Amino acid sequence: MRRLLVLACAPVALAMLPGCNSNIAPGNDREAQIDAAPTPAPVMGAAEALSGIAIEAVQPETMTDADIAALGGLEGRCAIRLTEVSEPSFLYRPRGSGAIKLNGKLIELSAAGGRRFVDGGLNVQLRPVEGEGNAGLPEHEMIVMLPGAQDELGFRGYRQCIGTAEEGE
């Protein structure tokens, strides 16, 4: 009886296997011969990027290599990564502007002092946290305050600076 049940379920399980490796999220390995190079997300202000959407559902997204290139690359910037091996979720220049990816769009933010960045009611505050990851990157908090939202969103990740004065901090 048990053997019949296993044989009856096997075709269903085999039919589900082809979809197991079709994750298209940024950072997942893809075959270069099949998939076209990704295009960067559009760059726009916070008000335009967040208009007409449910703010409560918005979360920071991982930037692709194309997004990073559209923002001018990593050199001279610091990146906030949600894991030590992920692509950045936030980029900034020390004592300069920053950028975050929300709702599939890159939003550039002006520096407001003290590692705080703003645009159109969107605020991002960065705070160092005591500790470091396995790869030696210092821990950091990224607090995102979306326009019109009642609650702020908090994320803990890691800071990596490339060719900047903050590199050794």
HUFEN-V469903 format. One record per backbone hydrogen bond with DSSP energy under -1.0 kcal/mol. CO is the residue of the C=O (numbers start at 0). NH is the residue of the N-H. E is the energy in kcal/mol with one decimal. If there is no record, write none. Layout:
# HUFEN-V469903
co = (CO CO)
nh = (NH NH)
e = (E E)
This chain:
# HUFEN-V469903
co = (0 1 2 3 4 5 8 9 10 11 16 18 24 30 30 41 44 45 49 52 53 54 63 64 65 66 67 68 73 76 77 78 79 79 80 87 89 90 91 92 96 97 98 99 100 101 104 105 106 108 109 114 115 116 117 118 121 122 123 124 126 130 132 136 137 138 139 140 141 142 143 144 145 152 154 156 157 159 161 163 165)
nh = (4 5 6 7 8 9 12 13 14 15 19 21 27 33 34 105 48 49 52 54 56 57 67 68 69 70 72 71 76 161 91 159 88 89 157 62 79 98 77 95 92 108 90 106 60 104 101 43 99 97 117 125 111 123 109 121 118 144 116 142 140 138 135 132 158 128 156 126 154 124 152 122 148 143 141 139 80 78 75 166 168)
e = (-1.8 -2.1 -2.3 -2.1 -1.8 -1.5 -2.1 -2.5 -1.8 -1.0 -2.1 -1.1 -1.8 -1.1 -2.5 -2.7 -2.5 -2.2 -1.0 -1.0 -1.9 -1.6 -2.3 -2.3 -2.1 -1.3 -2.9 -1.4 -2.1 -2.6 -2.4 -2.4 -3.0 -1.3 -3.2 -3.0 -2.9 -2.6 -3.3 -2.6 -2.7 -3.2 -2.4 -3.3 -2.7 -2.1 -2.3 -2.6 -2.1 -2.5 -2.4 -2.6 -3.4 -2.7 -2.5 -2.5 -1.9 -3.2 -2.7 -3.0 -3.2 -2.3 -1.6 -2.5 -2.5 -2.0 -3.2 -2.2 -1.9 -2.6 -3.0 -2.4 -1.7 -3.1 -3.0 -2.2 -3.1 -3.0 -2.7 -1.3 -1.6)
